[in-house]
């Protein structure tokens, strides 16, 4: 374990004022609801002010992603050394991601089959999203299951700088993993210099993250107020059953499945983990971006949960790219909801197809708002369901996107705790070290 990681384990504190962010969310909902999209103050349209401030905060977080992820992964892999530790942690991490994603999708399919929200929705509301639906359909024209090969191609981008600029995190993480592994195989002198350099970059990026997070309540207020002022409450009524199904399934995964993993696999108190991760959850909810939340998640998991930098720097950046429990769950619910809406009774084998496709496409979904819509169109196309039905869910997608992003981030953090405990790290969420398995 690096000295830096050990220092973080010793300091268990909340990195961001949870009360301030909660207050910001409450005030934002009130301001957005009362003001609406056209409210003005001293000649300024409040919606435009919210959009400007929110984008400023989001850009500040996104500015940190590439250098933070590269420094975290390279320094984390370098601290593991060139040995079995990297393979062991990597294998356990991927096994966790696969298991929780499958559990999430199964939960979504179970809830949508029990509640049958397609029987409650009003089909005429499709007209409200016709233009947006056409745009989504155009974006996926000519794409099919073969396009999943693009996910594997993105592991090795031809230009790593362009990949970073375009937010292609899979390629960036692959490069960083390879750099970290081979950094441990060169001569001791140059190797030590490189390790010290990347550790220094990581520490600088975390200090910049601390600075940005001081403005989190303001940024969260602006982002949430913007969404509420745009959507209001009227858009949600025709799709109440669909929203209820998604939110119940997400809540079950967040409040039942993942806490059980924390309790019985990691052997820690789930309540302590919720308390440590609350700032990251609220940031994920307001930004709808698991990638933009990485700096906050790193801060919470190391300083709040006591996971070492060695583990967090490997598990969290990878999880923000490939571990999308909430997204995978949502994809399954949307597809079955649309099938129910049109009176299509999907067989067990077809639902298993949905499960597998949701698992595969969720891995390739970018950690940005509404990215899962493209993945959903691939599943609809494979089952022969109408793409124009996407227009029905677009009115409420942003609110549900906020919710599923929070689930994505929380699952990543649970993975970091599970791996840290399996590695015998001390003081994770205040628990004594386990004997490594």
C-alpha positions as a Markdown table, in Angstrom:
| # | Residue | x | y | z |
|---|---|---|---|---|
| 1 | Unk | 0.0 | 0.0 | 0.0 |
| 2 | Unk | 1.3 | 3.4 | -0.8 |
| 3 | Unk | 2.0 | 5.9 | 1.8 |
| 4 | Unk | -0.6 | 8.2 | 0.3 |
| 5 | Unk | -3.2 | 5.4 | 0.5 |
| 6 | Unk | -2.3 | 4.7 | 4.2 |
| 7 | Unk | -2.7 | 8.3 | 5.0 |
| 8 | Unk | -6.2 | 8.3 | 3.6 |
| 9 | Unk | -7.2 | 5.3 | 5.5 |
| 10 | Unk | -6.3 | 7.0 | 8.7 |
| 11 | Unk | -8.5 | 10.0 | 7.9 |
| 12 | Unk | -12.2 | 9.1 | 7.9 |
| 13 | Unk | -14.2 | 12.2 | 7.4 |
| 14 | Unk | -17.0 | 13.5 | 5.1 |
| 15 | Unk | -15.2 | 15.5 | 2.3 |
| 16 | Unk | -18.2 | 17.7 | 1.4 |
| 17 | Unk | -20.9 | 19.3 | 3.5 |
| 18 | Unk | -23.8 | 16.9 | 3.2 |
| 19 | Unk | -26.2 | 19.3 | 4.8 |
| 20 | Unk | -25.3 | 22.1 | 2.4 |
| 21 | Unk | -25.9 | 19.8 | -0.6 |
| 22 | Unk | -29.2 | 18.5 | 0.7 |
| 23 | Unk | -30.3 | 22.0 | 1.4 |
| 24 | Unk | -29.3 | 23.0 | -2.1 |
| 25 | Unk | -31.3 | 20.1 | -3.6 |
| 26 | Unk | -34.4 | 21.1 | -1.6 |
| 27 | Unk | -34.2 | 24.8 | -2.5 |
| 28 | Unk | -33.5 | 23.9 | -6.1 |
| 29 | Unk | -36.7 | 21.8 | -6.4 |
| 30 | Unk | -38.7 | 24.6 | -4.8 |
| 31 | Unk | -37.1 | 27.3 | -7.0 |
| 32 | Unk | -37.5 | 25.4 | -10.2 |
| 33 | Unk | -41.1 | 24.4 | -9.4 |
| 34 | Unk | -42.3 | 27.9 | -8.4 |
| 35 | Unk | -40.4 | 29.8 | -11.1 |
| 36 | Unk | -40.9 | 27.6 | -14.1 |
| 37 | Unk | -39.0 | 28.0 | -17.4 |
| 38 | Unk | -39.8 | 31.7 | -17.9 |
| 39 | Unk | -39.2 | 33.3 | -14.5 |
| 40 | Unk | -37.0 | 36.4 | -14.5 |
| 41 | Unk | -35.0 | 38.3 | -12.0 |
| 42 | Unk | -33.6 | 41.8 | -12.7 |
| 43 | Unk | -34.1 | 41.1 | -16.4 |
| 44 | Unk | -32.3 | 37.8 | -16.4 |
| 45 | Unk | -34.2 | 34.5 | -17.2 |
| 46 | Unk | -33.6 | 32.3 | -14.2 |
| 47 | Unk | -33.5 | 29.2 | -16.3 |
| 48 | Unk | -30.5 | 30.6 | -18.3 |
| 49 | Unk | -28.7 | 31.5 | -15.0 |
| 50 | Unk | -29.3 | 27.9 | -13.7 |
| 51 | Unk | -28.0 | 26.5 | -17.0 |
| 52 | Unk | -24.9 | 28.7 | -17.0 |
| 53 | Unk | -23.9 | 28.0 | -13.4 |
| 54 | Unk | -24.7 | 24.3 | -13.7 |
| 55 | Unk | -22.6 | 24.0 | -16.8 |
| 56 | Unk | -19.8 | 25.9 | -15.2 |
| 57 | Unk | -19.7 | 23.4 | -12.3 |
| 58 | Unk | -20.1 | 20.4 | -14.6 |
| 59 | Unk | -17.2 | 21.6 | -16.8 |
| 60 | Unk | -15.0 | 22.1 | -13.7 |
| 61 | Unk | -15.6 | 18.4 | -12.8 |
| 62 | Unk | -15.1 | 17.2 | -16.3 |
| 63 | Unk | -11.9 | 19.2 | -16.5 |
| 64 | Unk | -10.5 | 16.9 | -13.8 |
| 65 | Unk | -11.6 | 13.5 | -15.3 |
| 66 | Unk | -8.7 | 12.7 | -17.7 |
| 67 | Unk | -5.7 | 13.7 | -15.6 |
| 68 | Unk | -7.3 | 12.3 | -12.4 |
| 69 | Unk | -8.3 | 9.0 | -14.0 |
| 70 | Unk | -4.9 | 8.5 | -15.7 |
| 71 | Unk | -2.9 | 9.5 | -12.5 |
| 72 | Unk | -5.2 | 7.3 | -10.3 |
| 73 | Unk | -5.0 | 4.2 | -12.5 |
| 74 | Unk | -1.2 | 4.5 | -13.2 |
| 75 | Unk | -0.2 | 5.2 | -9.6 |
| 76 | Unk | -2.6 | 2.6 | -8.3 |
| 77 | Unk | -1.4 | -0.1 | -10.7 |
| 78 | Unk | 2.2 | 0.9 | -10.0 |
| 79 | Unk | 1.8 | 0.5 | -6.3 |
| 80 | Unk | 0.5 | -3.0 | -6.8 |
| 81 | Unk | 3.8 | -4.0 | -8.5 |
| 82 | Unk | 4.3 | -6.5 | -11.3 |
| 83 | Unk | 2.9 | -9.6 | -9.7 |
| 84 | Unk | -0.3 | -11.5 | -8.8 |
| 85 | Unk | -1.9 | -8.6 | -6.9 |
| 86 | Unk | -3.0 | -6.8 | -10.0 |
| 87 | Unk | -4.5 | -9.9 | -11.6 |
| 88 | Unk | -6.2 | -10.9 | -8.4 |
| 89 | Unk | -7.7 | -7.4 | -7.8 |
| 90 | Unk | -8.7 | -7.1 | -11.5 |
| 91 | Unk | -10.4 | -10.5 | -11.5 |
| 92 | Unk | -12.3 | -9.8 | -8.4 |
| 93 | Unk | -13.4 | -6.3 | -9.6 |
| 94 | Unk | -14.7 | -7.7 | -12.9 |
| 95 | Unk | -16.5 | -10.5 | -11.2 |
| 96 | Unk | -18.2 | -8.0 | -8.9 |
| 97 | Unk | -19.2 | -5.8 | -11.8 |
| 98 | Unk | -20.7 | -8.7 | -13.7 |
| 99 | Unk | -22.6 | -10.0 | -10.7 |
| 100 | Unk | -24.1 | -6.8 | -9.6 |
| 101 | Unk | -25.1 | -5.8 | -13.2 |
| 102 | Unk | -26.9 | -9.1 | -13.6 |
| 103 | Unk | -28.7 | -8.7 | -10.3 |
| 104 | Unk | -29.7 | -5.2 | -11.3 |
| 105 | Unk | -31.2 | -6.2 | -14.7 |
| 106 | Unk | -33.0 | -9.2 | -13.1 |
| 107 | Unk | -34.5 | -6.8 | -10.5 |
| 108 | Unk | -35.7 | -4.5 | -13.3 |
| 109 | Unk | -37.3 | -7.3 | -15.2 |
| 110 | Unk | -38.9 | -8.6 | -12.1 |
| 111 | Unk | -40.5 | -5.3 | -11.2 |
| 112 | Unk | -41.7 | -4.5 | -14.7 |
| 113 | Unk | -43.3 | -7.9 | -15.0 |
| 114 | Unk | -45.1 | -7.5 | -11.6 |
| 115 | Unk | -46.3 | -4.0 | -12.0 |
| 116 | Unk | -47.0 | -4.1 | -15.8 |
| 117 | Unk | -46.6 | -0.3 | -16.3 |
| 118 | Unk | -47.3 | -0.6 | -20.0 |
| 119 | Unk | -51.0 | -1.2 | -19.2 |
| 120 | Unk | -51.2 | 2.2 | -17.4 |
| 121 | Unk | -49.5 | 4.6 | -19.8 |
| 122 | Unk | -51.4 | 6.7 | -22.3 |
| 123 | Unk | -50.2 | 6.0 | -25.9 |
| 124 | Unk | -51.2 | 9.4 | -27.3 |
| 125 | Unk | -48.3 | 11.0 | -25.3 |
| 126 | Unk | -46.0 | 9.5 | -27.9 |
| 127 | Unk | -46.7 | 12.6 | -30.0 |
| 128 | Unk | -45.0 | 14.9 | -27.4 |
| 129 | Unk | -41.6 | 13.3 | -28.1 |
| 130 | Unk | -41.9 | 12.6 | -31.8 |
| 131 | Unk | -39.2 | 15.0 | -32.9 |
| 132 | Unk | -36.8 | 13.8 | -30.2 |
| 133 | Unk | -37.6 | 10.2 | -31.0 |
| 134 | Unk | -36.8 | 10.8 | -34.7 |
| 135 | Unk | -33.4 | 12.3 | -33.6 |
| 136 | Unk | -32.6 | 9.2 | -31.5 |
| 137 | Unk | -33.6 | 6.9 | -34.4 |
| 138 | Unk | -31.4 | 8.9 | -36.8 |
| 139 | Unk | -28.4 | 8.6 | -34.5 |
| 140 | Unk | -28.7 | 4.8 | -34.5 |
| 141 | Unk | -29.5 | 4.3 | -38.2 |
| 142 | Unk | -27.6 | 1.4 | -39.6 |
| 143 | Unk | -26.5 | 0.2 | -36.2 |
| 144 | Unk | -27.2 | -3.2 | -34.9 |
| 145 | Unk | -25.7 | -6.0 | -32.8 |
| 146 | Unk | -22.6 | -5.8 | -34.9 |
| 147 | Unk | -22.0 | -2.3 | -33.6 |
| 148 | Unk | -21.2 | -3.9 | -30.2 |
| 149 | Unk | -17.8 | -4.7 | -31.7 |
| 150 | Unk | -17.1 | -0.9 | -31.5 |
| 151 | Unk | -17.0 | -1.3 | -27.7 |
| 152 | Unk | -14.1 | -3.7 | -28.0 |
| 153 | Unk | -12.4 | -1.5 | -30.6 |
| 154 | Unk | -12.6 | 1.4 | -28.2 |
| 155 | Unk | -10.3 | -0.5 | -25.9 |
| 156 | Unk | -7.4 | 0.4 | -28.2 |
| 157 | Unk | -7.9 | 3.9 | -29.7 |
| 158 | Unk | -5.5 | 4.9 | -32.4 |
| 159 | Unk | -4.9 | 8.3 | -30.7 |
| 160 | Unk | -4.9 | 8.3 | -26.9 |
| 161 | Unk | -4.9 | 12.1 | -26.8 |
| 162 | Unk | -8.0 | 12.3 | -29.0 |
| 163 | Unk | -9.6 | 9.5 | -27.0 |
| 164 | Unk | -9.2 | 11.6 | -23.8 |
| 165 | Unk | -10.5 | 14.7 | -25.5 |
| 166 | Unk | -13.6 | 12.8 | -26.7 |
| 167 | Unk | -14.2 | 11.2 | -23.4 |
| 168 | Unk | -13.5 | 7.6 | -24.6 |
| 169 | Unk | -12.8 | 6.3 | -21.1 |
| 170 | Unk | -12.4 | 2.7 | -22.0 |
| 171 | Unk | -9.4 | 3.5 | -24.2 |
| 172 | Unk | -7.9 | 5.9 | -21.7 |
| 173 | Unk | -8.2 | 3.3 | -18.9 |
| 174 | Unk | -6.6 | 0.5 | -21.1 |
| 175 | Unk | -3.7 | 2.8 | -21.9 |
| 176 | Unk | -3.3 | 3.7 | -18.2 |
| 177 | Unk | -3.4 | 0.1 | -17.1 |
| 178 | Unk | -0.7 | -0.9 | -19.6 |
| 179 | Unk | 1.4 | 2.1 | -18.7 |
| 180 | Unk | 1.1 | 1.3 | -15.0 |
| 181 | Unk | 2.0 | -2.4 | -15.5 |
| 182 | Unk | 5.1 | -1.8 | -17.7 |
| 183 | Unk | 6.2 | 1.1 | -15.4 |
| 184 | Unk | 6.9 | -1.6 | -12.8 |
| 185 | Unk | 9.1 | -3.5 | -15.3 |
| 186 | Unk | 11.7 | -0.9 | -16.2 |
| 187 | Unk | 14.9 | -0.1 | -14.3 |
| 188 | Unk | 14.5 | 1.0 | -10.7 |
| 189 | Unk | 15.8 | 4.6 | -11.2 |
| 190 | Unk | 13.5 | 5.6 | -14.0 |
| 191 | Unk | 10.7 | 3.5 | -12.6 |
| 192 | Unk | 10.9 | 5.3 | -9.2 |
| 193 | Unk | 10.8 | 8.7 | -10.9 |
| 194 | Unk | 7.7 | 7.8 | -12.9 |
| 195 | Unk | 5.9 | 6.4 | -9.9 |
| 196 | Unk | 6.7 | 9.6 | -7.9 |
| 197 | Unk | 5.6 | 11.7 | -10.9 |
| 198 | Unk | 2.2 | 10.1 | -11.3 |
| 199 | Unk | 1.7 | 10.0 | -7.5 |
| 200 | Unk | 2.4 | 13.7 | -7.4 |
| 201 | Unk | -0.1 | 14.3 | -10.3 |
| 202 | Unk | -2.7 | 12.4 | -8.4 |
| 203 | Unk | -2.2 | 14.3 | -5.2 |
| 204 | Unk | -2.4 | 17.6 | -7.1 |
| 205 | Unk | -5.6 | 16.5 | -8.8 |
| 206 | Unk | -7.2 | 15.6 | -5.5 |
| 207 | Unk | -6.4 | 19.0 | -4.1 |
| 208 | Unk | -8.0 | 20.7 | -7.1 |
| 209 | Unk | -11.0 | 18.4 | -6.6 |
| 210 | Unk | -11.2 | 19.7 | -3.0 |
| 211 | Unk | -11.3 | 23.2 | -4.4 |
| 212 | Unk | -14.0 | 22.4 | -6.9 |
| 213 | Unk | -16.1 | 20.6 | -4.4 |
| 214 | Unk | -16.3 | 23.7 | -2.2 |
| 215 | Unk | -18.7 | 25.0 | -4.8 |
| 216 | Unk | -20.7 | 21.8 | -5.0 |
| 217 | Unk | -23.8 | 23.1 | -3.3 |
| 218 | Unk | -24.1 | 26.0 | -5.8 |
| 219 | Unk | -23.5 | 23.7 | -8.7 |
| 220 | Unk | -26.0 | 21.1 | -7.5 |
| 221 | Unk | -28.6 | 23.8 | -6.9 |
| 222 | Unk | -28.2 | 25.2 | -10.4 |
| 223 | Unk | -28.4 | 21.7 | -12.1 |
| 224 | Unk | -31.4 | 20.5 | -10.2 |
| 225 | Unk | -33.3 | 23.8 | -10.5 |
| 226 | Unk | -32.7 | 23.8 | -14.3 |
| 227 | Unk | -34.2 | 20.3 | -14.7 |
| 228 | Unk | -37.2 | 21.0 | -12.4 |
| 229 | Unk | -37.9 | 24.4 | -14.2 |
| 230 | Unk | -37.9 | 22.6 | -17.6 |
| 231 | Unk | -39.9 | 19.6 | -16.7 |
| 232 | Unk | -42.3 | 20.8 | -14.1 |
| 233 | Unk | -44.7 | 18.2 | -12.7 |
| 234 | Unk | -47.2 | 17.8 | -15.6 |
| 235 | Unk | -44.9 | 15.8 | -17.8 |
| 236 | Unk | -44.8 | 13.0 | -15.2 |
| 237 | Unk | -48.5 | 12.2 | -14.8 |
| 238 | Unk | -49.1 | 10.1 | -17.9 |
| 239 | Unk | -46.1 | 7.9 | -17.1 |
| 240 | Unk | -46.5 | 7.6 | -13.4 |
| 241 | Unk | -46.6 | 3.8 | -13.6 |
| 242 | Unk | -43.4 | 3.6 | -15.6 |
| 243 | Unk | -41.6 | 6.0 | -13.3 |
| 244 | Unk | -42.8 | 4.2 | -10.3 |
| 245 | Unk | -41.5 | 0.9 | -11.7 |
| 246 | Unk | -38.1 | 2.3 | -12.5 |
| 247 | Unk | -37.7 | 4.1 | -9.2 |
| 248 | Unk | -38.9 | 1.1 | -7.1 |
| 249 | Unk | -36.5 | -1.2 | -9.0 |
| 250 | Unk | -33.6 | 1.2 | -8.5 |
| 251 | Unk | -34.5 | 1.7 | -4.9 |
| 252 | Unk | -34.5 | -2.1 | -4.3 |
| 253 | Unk | -31.1 | -2.4 | -5.8 |
| 254 | Unk | -29.8 | 0.6 | -3.9 |
| 255 | Unk | -31.4 | -0.1 | -0.5 |
| 256 | Unk | -31.6 | -3.9 | -0.5 |
| 257 | Unk | -29.2 | -5.7 | -2.9 |
| 258 | Unk | -26.1 | -3.5 | -2.5 |
| 259 | Unk | -26.4 | -3.2 | 1.4 |
| 260 | Unk | -26.7 | -7.0 | 1.6 |
| 261 | Unk | -23.5 | -7.2 | -0.3 |
| 262 | Unk | -21.9 | -4.7 | 2.1 |
| 263 | Unk | -23.1 | -6.6 | 5.1 |
| 264 | Unk | -22.6 | -10.3 | 4.2 |
| 265 | Unk | -19.7 | -10.1 | 1.6 |
| 266 | Unk | -17.7 | -7.1 | 2.8 |
| 267 | Unk | -18.7 | -7.5 | 6.4 |
| 268 | Unk | -19.2 | -3.7 | 7.0 |
| 269 | Unk | -22.1 | -1.5 | 8.3 |
| 270 | Unk | -24.1 | -0.3 | 5.2 |
| 271 | Unk | -25.3 | 2.8 | 7.1 |
| 272 | Unk | -21.8 | 4.0 | 7.6 |
| 273 | Unk | -21.2 | 3.6 | 3.8 |
| 274 | Unk | -24.3 | 5.5 | 2.9 |
| 275 | Unk | -23.2 | 8.3 | 5.2 |
| 276 | Unk | -19.7 | 8.4 | 3.6 |
| 277 | Unk | -21.0 | 8.3 | 0.1 |
| 278 | Unk | -23.9 | 10.8 | 0.3 |
| 279 | Unk | -22.0 | 13.7 | -1.2 |
| 280 | Unk | -21.1 | 11.5 | -4.3 |
| 281 | Unk | -24.7 | 10.3 | -4.6 |
| 282 | Unk | -26.1 | 13.8 | -4.6 |
| 283 | Unk | -23.5 | 14.9 | -7.1 |
| 284 | Unk | -24.2 | 12.0 | -9.3 |
| 285 | Unk | -28.0 | 12.7 | -9.0 |
| 286 | Unk | -27.6 | 16.4 | -10.0 |
| 287 | Unk | -25.0 | 15.9 | -12.8 |
| 288 | Unk | -26.5 | 12.7 | -14.3 |
| 289 | Unk | -22.8 | 11.8 | -15.1 |
| 290 | Unk | -20.9 | 9.0 | -13.5 |
| 291 | Unk | -17.8 | 10.1 | -15.2 |
| 292 | Unk | -18.1 | 13.7 | -13.9 |
| 293 | Unk | -18.7 | 12.3 | -10.4 |
| 294 | Unk | -15.4 | 10.3 | -10.4 |
| 295 | Unk | -13.5 | 13.0 | -8.5 |
| 296 | Unk | -16.2 | 13.2 | -5.8 |
| 297 | Unk | -16.4 | 9.5 | -5.6 |
| 298 | Unk | -12.7 | 9.2 | -5.1 |
| 299 | Unk | -12.8 | 11.8 | -2.4 |
| 300 | Unk | -15.7 | 10.1 | -0.6 |
| 301 | Unk | -14.4 | 6.5 | -0.8 |
| 302 | Unk | -10.9 | 7.4 | 0.4 |
| 303 | Unk | -11.6 | 10.1 | 3.0 |
| 304 | Unk | -15.1 | 9.0 | 4.0 |
| 305 | Unk | -15.0 | 5.2 | 3.8 |
| 306 | Unk | -11.2 | 4.7 | 4.4 |
| 307 | Unk | -10.5 | 2.7 | 1.3 |
| 308 | Unk | -6.8 | 2.9 | 0.2 |
| 309 | Unk | -5.8 | 4.9 | -2.8 |
| 310 | Unk | -4.2 | 1.6 | -4.1 |
| 311 | Unk | -7.7 | 0.0 | -4.4 |
| 312 | Unk | -9.8 | 3.1 | -5.1 |
| 313 | Unk | -7.6 | 4.3 | -8.0 |
| 314 | Unk | -8.1 | 1.0 | -9.8 |
| 315 | Unk | -11.7 | 0.1 | -9.0 |
| 316 | Unk | -13.5 | 3.4 | -9.3 |
| 317 | Unk | -12.3 | 4.8 | -12.7 |
| 318 | Unk | -12.9 | 1.3 | -14.2 |
| 319 | Unk | -16.3 | 1.1 | -12.6 |
| 320 | Unk | -17.3 | 4.6 | -13.9 |
| 321 | Unk | -16.8 | 3.2 | -17.4 |
| 322 | Unk | -18.0 | -0.4 | -17.3 |
| 323 | Unk | -20.1 | -0.9 | -14.2 |
| 324 | Unk | -23.5 | 0.6 | -14.9 |
| 325 | Unk | -26.0 | -1.2 | -12.7 |
| 326 | Unk | -28.7 | 1.5 | -12.8 |
| 327 | Unk | -28.3 | 2.0 | -16.6 |
| 328 | Unk | -28.6 | -1.8 | -17.2 |
| 329 | Unk | -31.7 | -2.0 | -15.0 |
| 330 | Unk | -33.3 | 0.9 | -16.8 |
| 331 | Unk | -32.6 | -0.5 | -20.2 |
| 332 | Unk | -34.4 | -3.7 | -19.3 |
| 333 | Unk | -37.4 | -1.9 | -17.8 |
| 334 | Unk | -37.8 | 0.4 | -20.8 |
| 335 | Unk | -37.7 | -2.4 | -23.4 |
| 336 | Unk | -40.3 | -4.5 | -21.5 |
| 337 | Unk | -42.5 | -1.4 | -20.9 |
| 338 | Unk | -42.6 | -0.6 | -24.6 |
| 339 | Unk | -43.4 | -4.2 | -25.4 |
| 340 | Unk | -46.3 | -4.1 | -22.9 |
| 341 | Unk | -47.4 | -0.7 | -24.3 |
| 342 | Unk | -47.9 | -2.3 | -27.8 |
| 343 | Unk | -49.4 | -5.5 | -26.5 |
| 344 | Unk | -46.3 | -7.6 | -27.3 |
| 345 | Unk | -45.9 | -10.5 | -24.9 |
| 346 | Unk | -42.1 | -11.3 | -24.8 |
| 347 | Unk | -41.3 | -14.9 | -24.1 |
| 348 | Unk | -38.8 | -16.0 | -21.4 |
| 349 | Unk | -36.1 | -16.5 | -24.0 |
| 350 | Unk | -36.7 | -13.0 | -25.4 |
| 351 | Unk | -36.5 | -11.6 | -21.9 |
| 352 | Unk | -33.2 | -13.4 | -21.4 |
| 353 | Unk | -32.1 | -11.8 | -24.6 |
| 354 | Unk | -33.0 | -8.4 | -23.2 |
| 355 | Unk | -31.0 | -9.3 | -20.0 |
| 356 | Unk | -27.9 | -10.2 | -22.0 |
| 357 | Unk | -28.1 | -7.2 | -24.4 |
| 358 | Unk | -28.7 | -4.8 | -21.5 |
| 359 | Unk | -25.6 | -6.2 | -19.8 |
| 360 | Unk | -23.4 | -5.9 | -22.9 |
| 361 | Unk | -24.7 | -2.5 | -24.0 |
| 362 | Unk | -24.5 | -1.0 | -20.5 |
| 363 | Unk | -20.7 | -1.6 | -20.6 |
| 364 | Unk | -20.3 | 0.6 | -23.6 |
| 365 | Unk | -22.6 | 3.4 | -22.5 |
| 366 | Unk | -20.7 | 6.7 | -22.0 |
| 367 | Unk | -20.9 | 8.1 | -18.5 |
| 368 | Unk | -22.8 | 11.2 | -19.7 |
| 369 | Unk | -26.5 | 12.3 | -19.5 |
| 370 | Unk | -29.0 | 10.3 | -21.7 |
| 371 | Unk | -26.3 | 8.1 | -23.2 |
| 372 | Unk | -28.3 | 4.9 | -22.4 |
| 373 | Unk | -31.0 | 6.0 | -25.0 |
| 374 | Unk | -28.7 | 4.9 | -27.8 |
| 375 | Unk | -28.2 | 1.5 | -26.2 |
| 376 | Unk | -31.9 | 1.1 | -25.7 |
| 377 | Unk | -32.5 | 1.6 | -29.4 |
| 378 | Unk | -30.1 | -1.2 | -30.2 |
| 379 | Unk | -32.1 | -3.6 | -28.0 |
| 380 | Unk | -35.4 | -2.4 | -29.5 |
| 381 | Unk | -34.1 | -3.0 | -33.0 |
| 382 | Unk | -32.9 | -6.5 | -32.2 |
| 383 | Unk | -36.4 | -7.4 | -30.9 |
| 384 | Unk | -38.3 | -5.7 | -33.7 |
| 385 | Unk | -40.0 | -3.2 | -31.4 |
| 386 | Unk | -40.8 | 0.3 | -32.7 |
| 387 | Unk | -38.1 | 3.0 | -32.2 |
| 388 | Unk | -40.7 | 5.8 | -32.2 |
| 389 | Unk | -41.8 | 4.5 | -28.8 |
| 390 | Unk | -38.7 | 6.2 | -27.4 |
| 391 | Unk | -40.5 | 9.5 | -27.7 |
| 392 | Unk | -42.8 | 8.3 | -24.9 |
| 393 | Unk | -40.0 | 8.1 | -22.3 |
| 394 | Unk | -38.0 | 11.2 | -23.3 |
| 395 | Unk | -40.2 | 13.5 | -21.2 |
| 396 | Unk | -39.2 | 11.8 | -18.0 |
| 397 | Unk | -35.9 | 10.4 | -19.0 |
| 398 | Unk | -33.7 | 13.1 | -17.4 |
| 399 | Unk | -35.2 | 12.7 | -13.9 |
| 400 | Unk | -34.8 | 8.9 | -14.2 |
| 401 | Unk | -31.3 | 9.4 | -15.6 |
| 402 | Unk | -30.4 | 11.3 | -12.4 |
| 403 | Unk | -31.7 | 8.4 | -10.3 |
| 404 | Unk | -29.9 | 5.6 | -12.2 |
| 405 | Unk | -26.6 | 7.5 | -12.2 |
| 406 | Unk | -26.7 | 7.7 | -8.4 |
| 407 | Unk | -27.2 | 3.9 | -8.4 |
| 408 | Unk | -24.3 | 3.4 | -10.9 |
| 409 | Unk | -22.0 | 5.5 | -8.6 |
| 410 | Unk | -23.1 | 3.8 | -5.4 |
| 411 | Unk | -22.4 | 0.3 | -6.9 |
| 412 | Unk | -18.9 | 1.4 | -7.9 |
| 413 | Unk | -18.3 | 2.5 | -4.3 |
| 414 | Unk | -19.6 | -0.8 | -2.9 |
| 415 | Unk | -17.2 | -2.6 | -5.3 |
| 416 | Unk | -14.3 | -0.6 | -3.9 |
| 417 | Unk | -15.2 | -1.5 | -0.3 |
| 418 | Unk | -15.7 | -5.2 | -1.2 |
| 419 | Unk | -12.3 | -5.4 | -2.9 |
| 420 | Unk | -10.6 | -3.4 | -0.1 |
| 421 | Unk | -12.0 | -5.8 | 2.5 |
| 422 | Unk | -11.0 | -8.9 | 0.4 |
| 423 | Unk | -7.4 | -7.5 | 0.3 |
| 424 | Unk | -7.3 | -7.1 | 4.1 |
| 425 | Unk | -7.2 | -3.3 | 4.3 |
| 426 | Unk | -7.5 | -1.9 | 7.8 |
| 427 | Unk | -10.1 | 0.6 | 9.0 |
| 428 | Unk | -12.5 | 0.4 | 6.0 |
| 429 | Unk | -15.6 | 2.0 | 7.4 |
| 430 | Unk | -14.1 | 1.6 | 10.8 |
| 431 | Unk | -13.9 | -2.2 | 10.7 |
| 432 | Unk | -10.7 | -4.1 | 11.6 |
| 433 | Unk | -8.7 | -5.7 | 8.8 |
| 434 | Unk | -9.7 | -9.1 | 7.5 |
| 435 | Unk | -7.2 | -11.8 | 6.6 |
| 436 | Unk | -6.9 | -11.5 | 2.8 |
| 437 | Unk | -8.7 | -14.4 | 1.0 |
